[in-house]
Amino acid sequence: MTGWEESGSHGRHSSGMREELAERMAGEIALSEDPGATMQKWRTEFEIAQSDLAAALEVSPSVVSDYEGGRRANPGIGVVRRTVAALLDIDEHRGGEHIRRYARVLSAGFDREAVHDLREYPSTVGLDRYYDTVGATEIVAGERETIAGHTVIDSIAAIQQLSGEEFYDLYGRSTNRALVFTSVTRGESPLVALRVVTPTPHAVVLHGIDEDELWEYAPALARRDGVSLALCQTDLDTMLDRHEQLP
């Protein structure tokens, strides 16, 4: 079997942003040295089980598993496009959370590997409410008590993939918001980077570490800049989902 049968119309009335995302996904899979692994990456990014994708494509889960595991010949462009359309359709039926998140990042001109999510809120949100929603604990109280948006950054990918201008732009546009850093070990790099960027964000959240692992000078730097500093150990997918609950 070299391809999957058509399983109906997928996204024929898609928005421009959905189409842009679909082209990006399909292109990445088609150009990948391991298309099956890249297909699996997108499926897991969208939090879709193999069985759900298989049902949408009207194939058995073993077929999806075989493609993702490289046990079948590389998928043709027809298989890739139907797979991408099915992933987007499933997400839309579930409320479109992942499509919206990707769309916001792409429209801002950033790569999803470096920036997990960013959004402006229609109204300000108290930091206490924000921390309660995403599951963060404040370590240092800042000078400001509200935010009007958030940016969630993979600190390692940002350093590796963003140019100096993009890096500055990402930080510099993040004043009245929470700046969340993932892939941190102690929080040294994010706090040092903030020293050279003005204006500073209202809050910095370091994801994936506890207070014992926190860089010893981080609280002092946060106090010096008047920035609220918080830690969050909620798993990444859950944390991103909880950001969708904010206004």
N, C-alpha and C positions, 0 to 999 in steps of 0.2 A: 504494500500500500504506500503510495507516494504523496498522498494528500488527503485532506478531509473533505467530505461532501459539504456543499452549501447547506447551511442550516437556517436560512431565512435572512431577512433584511436586518443589518446591523448598522445603526447610526446613520441612516440615509438623510436624516434631517439634523445632522450634527452642527453645532456652533463652530465658528472659525477657530476658537481656542481648542475645542475637542479635536478638530481635524489636524491642527498643528501638533497637538500631543500625540495623536495617532501616527502621524508621519514620523515623528521623532522616535517613538517606540519601534515602529516597523523598520526604520532605517538602522537603528542600533542592533536589532536582532539580525537583520539581513547581512550586516557588515561584520558581525561578531565572528571571532575565530571559533567560538563555541555557541552556536545559535540556540541550542537546547538549554544551556545554562542561562543564557540571557533571557529566554522565554520564561524560565523558572524565576529569575530575579524579578521580572515585572509582575508575574502572578503573585509572588509573595509580597511585593511592594503594595499591591492592591488588596492584600489579605484575602485572597480567593483560594479556596481549596481546589485540589485537582479534580475532585468529583463534581464540584459546581461548574468548573470550566468545561469538563467533559460533557456534562448535561447540556450546557448552552450550545456546544458544538455537535451534539448528538453522536458522540463517540464514547467508547468505554474509557474509564480512568486509566487503564493500562496503556492506551494509545498516547494519552498526554504524558504519562510517566516515561514511556519509551522515547518520545521526542526529547523530553527534558533531560533524560539520562544519556542521550546520544546513542541509543540502541537502534534507532531508525535513521535512515538517510536524512541528511540535512533538509529541513522543511523548505518547500518552495515559497515564492512570494505570496501565492494564494493562501497557503496555510498560515503564513505569518499575518497577513491582513485580517483573515477571519478570526485568528486568535486575539489580535489586538482589539478588533471590534467587539468580540465577546467580552473581554476584560472590561472595556469601557461601558458596555451595555449593563453588565452585572453591577458595576459601581454606580451607574446612574439609577438603576432600580433600587439600590440600597441608599440612595440619597445624594450620590455624587460627591462624597466627601474627598476622596482621593483626587478626582478630576479637578475640583476646585483648588485643592492645595497645590497641585502641579501647575495649574493655570496661573495662579498668583506668582509663583516663583519664575515661571517662564516669561510672563508678561513684564516682570521687573528686570529681565535681562540676566538672570543668574542661572547657574547649573544646579539641578536638583540634588546632585551628589554633595555639593557644598552647602546649599541652603535647603533645609528640609521644608520650611514654611515661613511665610511672612504675610502679615495682614494688618490693615488699619481698621480700627473699630469705629462704628458710627457714633459712639459716645465714650467718654472716659470710664475706666474701670478701676476700682480701688485695688491697691496692691494686695491687701488682705484677701479679697475675693479671688484675685488672680492666683495667688499662692494656694489657696484652698482648692481651687478648681483643678490645677495641674498637679497638685501633690508636692509642692515645694515647701521648704522650711527656711525662714529668714534667719540669717546669721548676723547681718549688720543692717540696721535701719538706715535708710537714706533720707535725703532732705525733702523728697517729694513722695506723695502717697498715692498717686494715680498714674495710670499709663493709658495710652490711646492706640496700642497695637503691640505686636510681638514679631520677633525674628528668631528663628531656630536655625542655628548654624552648626555644621559639622566642623569642628575646629581644625582637624587634620586635613580634611579635603579642602577647606578654605585656604589654608596655607599652601597646599600643593598646587591648587588649580587656579586660584584667582590672582590676577595681576595686582601690582601695588595700587593702581588707580581703582580697580574694582573692589579691592579690600577696603580702601579708604571710603569709597562710596557706600559700601555696605554698612560700615560702622557709622559714617557721618550722617546717614539718613535715619539713624536709629536713636534719636534723642528722646522723644516722649513715648517710650516703649520699653518692653522687657526684651533683653538680648539674651537668648538661651544658647549655651555652648554645649554640644555633645562631644563625645570622644575625648574627654579631658581625663588627665591622670591626677593633676594637683590643682589646676587652674592658674598656673603661673603665666602662661602665654596670653590668655585672654585678658587678664588684669594688666599685664605690662603693655599690651597693644592699646588698651584704652587710654593709657597715659599720653599717647601721641595723637589722639583723635579728639576733636572738639566739634560740637558739644557732646557730652557723654550721655549715655542712656539713663533713664530713671532707675532701672533695675538690671542686674546681671544674675543669671541663673546658671549654675554649673551642674550639668547633668551627669549622673552615674558615679558620683563619689560621695563619701560621708565626711563628717567634720574631722575625723581623725586623719583622713587622707588629704585634707585641704592644705594648700601651700601656706606656710606660717605667716607670710607677709600679706596675704590676700585681704584679710579683714582691715588691716591698716591702710592699704591702698584704697579700698572701697570707702572708708571713712574720710580719707583725705579728699576724695573726689565727690563726696556726698551721695554716693550711689548705694542703693539697696543691694545687698549681696545675699543670695539664697542658694540652697542646694536641693537637688531633686534626684531621687533614686527610683522613681516610677519607670517602668520599662518604656523604651522609646516609642513604640507604637501606641501604647496607652496614653502616654503624655501628649503625643500629637493629636490623638482622638479627643482628648480633654480640651485642647486648645480650640477645637471646633465648637465647644459648648459656650465659648465666650461670645459676647454680642458682635 
